[in-house]
């Protein structure tokens, strides 16, 4: 709506500007021109009246148009800003919220008690015999030989057979080796900690002469088990130094000299733990 009104107003302004900016002599409604053209003629009617009143009529039309535009725009603004009537909401159908009471169950008589099953008769499963040809190696004793004999699992032909009763006592069972843990709640620890362990190794370590002469250096990885009582057992080379078995032997010797450790623990209980220790061979 605003765009249409703006276009109409612009056209009206351009028309007025074109009318008033033209030269007086070129305008058909010019008073000077009309006086010269209609001099000595009848001016009561006809073109003279139309030309002389043209300006008034044009201005009346333009201002009337502007007034209509203004009134229309004002009415549009007023109608647009009128408060909207709020329609009352339709009545709620309460039938859909009605809760129906459950149907009243009629008293149904209980079913008659079931008859107890008949008592079970004692039966013995019959296994059909299987006929197999088995060669008889033992001779069946006659009744006369069995009069003074007792039943046993073997036959004793003489009275000089020595028999010793089995000795009763507890059965010997093999002790189960304790489980060796790789991951524990508390790791095993050398007495005094890691620094004390390094000092112990440096104090008791003798660099092999062969390694010194051949400038052999590297790391030797040793694994061993710290048992639940703290003793060091099962010392082995996990990865030695290539070309220097003397270095591996020296590392084993030093680890086996270690005193008892503080054992690792799982759930507060001392357990056997697998421990890996690298020993560095380096020439200064």
Residue, then its C-alpha position, 0 to 999 in steps of 0.5 A: x500500500x505504501x509503495x502505491x501511494x508513493x508512486x501516485x504522489x511522485x506522478x502528481x509532483x512530476x506533473x506539477x513540476x512539468x506544468x510550472x516549469x514550461x515557458x509561458x508562451x508555449x502553454x495553451x493556458x497562458x493568459x498572454x497567449x489567449x488574450x492575443x488569440x481571442x482578441x476581438x472574438x466571443x469569449x463567453x464560451x468555447x475554447x477561451x473559457x476552457x483554456x482560462x479555467x484549465x489551471x484551476x481545474x487541474x489544481x483542483x483535480x491534483x489536490x483532490x487526488x492528494x486528499x483522497x490519497x491522504x484520506x485512504x492512507x490514514x484510513x488504512x493506518x487506523x484500520x491496521x492499528x485497531x485492536x483485534x477482537x479475541x474470539x471466545x474459545x469454543x466450549x470444551x467437549x468434556x465427554x472425551x474426559x469422562x472416566x467410565x467405571x470398570x464393569x462390576x464383575x459378577x461373583x463366579x464360583x471357584x473351580x472345583x478342586x482337582x483330583x489328586x493323581x493316583x499313587x505311583x506303583x513301584x516298577x523295575x526297568x527291564x533291560x533286555x539281555x545281550x548275548x555275547x560270546x566271552x571265552x571263559x578262562x577261569x575254571x569254575x570251582x565245584x561245590x566241595x571246594x567252596x565249603x571251607x572257602x570265603x568270598x574274596x576278590x582273588x583265590x589263595x591256593x596256599x596258606x603261606x601267602x603274606x598279606x599286609x593291610x594298607x596303611x591309613x593316613x592323609x593322602x599326599x598332595x602336590x603343593x600348588x605353585x603360587x600365582x605370579x602377577x604381572x600387574x598388582x595394586x602395590x609394586x614390589x620395591x627394593x629396600x630404600x627405593x629405586x635410588x638405593x637399588x641403583x647404588x647397590x648395582x653400581x657398587x657391586x657391578x664389575x664391567x667385563x674386561x672383554x666388553x671394555x677392550x671391544x668397546x661394547x655398550x648397551x642395555x641388558x633386560x633382566x626379569x625375575x620374580x619377587x615372591x610374597x616373602x620378598x625373596x628374588x627368584x627365577x632370575x633370567x635374561x629377557x634380552x641381552x647385549x649382542x656379542x657380549x655373554x659376559x655382560x649378561x652373566x655379570x647382570x645376572x650375578x648382581x641381581x641374584x645378590x640383591x637382598x629381600x624386597x618389599x613384596x607386591x600386594x593385591x587387595x592388601x595381600x603379598x603376592x609373587x610379582x614379575x619384575x623387569x629391570x634394565x641394566x645399562x652398560x656404558x663406558x665413560 
